[in-house]
Amino acid sequence: MSAETSTPSDAVELTSTSAGTYSPDNPAPVIEPPRARTSRSPKKVSRTNFEMWAWLFMRLSGIVLVVLVLGHLIIQLVLDGGVSKIGFAFVAGRWASPFWQLWDLGMLWLAMLHGANGLRTVINDYAERDTTRFWLKTLLYTATVFTVFLGTLVIFTFDPNIQ
Amino acid sequence: MPAGTLYRGREGMWSWVAHRVTGVLIFFFLFVHVLDTALVRVSPQDYDNVVATYKNPVVNLLEYGLVAAILFHALNGLRVIAVDFWSKGPKYQRQMLWSVVGIWIVLMAGAFYPVLQHTLRTVFGS
């Protein structure tokens, strides 16, 4: 099938170096293999499986969070009048039990780490400049560490007789 | 220009977009929620004052939206796990998404009165 007889009028015009005309004197252009390291690749090669562990963590923590968060929503927003009942006395009643303290502690840590890793992925996807990525991640990690520690402190130092 | 050069995936892509958007929204709410709960260490009055915001009809409606986001993220997250770990997951990903949407609609209908009962009682109740 020759190009002259079958090519529609709007087809891309082939140049003289197209397939078939390559020879030792006229070699085809070299295309880098997709994962070859070039001068534009990052200098540091990761020696750990961090991304694999992060991927696995998202799935494992996700399963646990389905139980913890949906249970939390049912208790706080569905049962006994929904949001009406929530107040200091309600919190004091629930945190009187180590079971619910542990529930909330686990939910806090897993949800914060799950969310932080999710946002890390979003930053990696959309922030292209190195300095932008650096500052967005610095802000993310600072806010995450602060919030996890504040929440943990509140659960462990809760005083029902405050004031 | 040939048609279809802009990638517009079907259910797979849109569920990915929805998963990402709901995830970011939930994470931002989580920061606020830990901060408002931290007020129990300040005083019962300060905590109750802030919780009163959650009982405002508009904010109550936002809570229904939060439940919507969390339910979708949870159900679709389980679908993602099935796609990754179940040998037939990729084959049935589309059917699983429509199952997620179906379960989500049923749960949202069921959550309508319980979540919004505070507003329904205070605004429309006698």
Contacts between the chains, C-beta under 8 A, distances in Angstrom:
chain1	res1	chain2	res2	distance
A	59	B	80	7.6
A	59	B	81	5.1
A	59	B	84	6.7
A	59	B	85	7.6
A	62	B	74	8.0
A	62	B	77	4.6
A	62	B	78	7.7
A	62	B	81	6.7
A	63	B	78	7.6
A	63	B	81	6.9
A	65	B	74	7.5
A	66	B	74	4.8
A	66	B	77	7.1
A	66	B	78	6.7
A	69	B	70	6.2
A	69	B	74	7.0
A	70	B	70	7.7
A	70	B	71	8.0
A	70	B	74	6.5
A	73	B	67	6.2
A	73	B	70	6.7
A	77	B	63	6.2
A	77	B	67	6.7
A	77	B	111	7.8
A	77	B	114	7.0
A	77	B	115	5.0
A	78	B	111	6.7
A	78	B	114	4.1
A	78	B	115	6.6
A	79	B	114	7.7
A	81	B	117	6.6
A	81	B	118	7.0
A	82	B	114	5.5
A	82	B	115	5.8
A	82	B	116	7.5
A	82	B	117	4.9
A	82	B	118	5.2
A	83	B	54	5.5
A	83	B	55	5.6
A	83	B	60	6.3
A	83	B	63	6.6
A	83	B	115	7.7
A	83	B	118	5.0
A	84	B	55	6.8
A	84	B	117	7.4
A	84	B	118	4.6
A	84	B	121	7.7
A	86	B	51	5.4
A	86	B	54	6.9
A	86	B	55	8.0
A	87	B	44	8.0
A	87	B	47	7.4
A	87	B	48	5.0
A	87	B	51	5.8
A	88	B	40	6.3
A	88	B	44	3.7
A	88	B	47	4.9
A	88	B	48	5.6
A	89	B	44	7.8
A	91	B	37	7.6
A	91	B	40	5.6
A	91	B	47	7.3
A	92	B	40	8.0
A	108	B	34	6.9
A	111	B	30	5.8
A	112	B	30	6.8
A	112	B	34	7.9
A	115	B	23	7.1
A	115	B	26	6.9
A	115	B	27	3.5
A	115	B	30	5.9
A	116	B	27	7.7
A	118	B	20	7.9
A	118	B	23	4.9
A	118	B	24	7.4
A	118	B	27	6.5
A	119	B	24	6.7
A	119	B	27	5.9
A	122	B	20	6.7
A	122	B	24	6.5
A	143	B	31	6.6
A	147	B	30	7.7
A	147	B	31	5.7
A	147	B	34	5.0
A	147	B	35	7.6
A	150	B	34	6.3
A	150	B	35	7.5
A	150	B	38	5.5
A	151	B	34	4.5
A	151	B	37	7.2
A	151	B	38	7.1
A	153	B	41	7.8
A	154	B	34	7.9
A	154	B	37	6.4
A	154	B	38	4.9
A	154	B	40	6.5
A	154	B	41	5.4
A	157	B	41	6.6
A	158	B	40	6.2
A	158	B	41	7.1
A	159	B	41	7.6
A	162	B	40	7.8
A	162	B	41	7.3
A	162	B	43	6.5
A	162	B	44	6.8
A	163	B	43	5.4
A	163	B	44	6.8
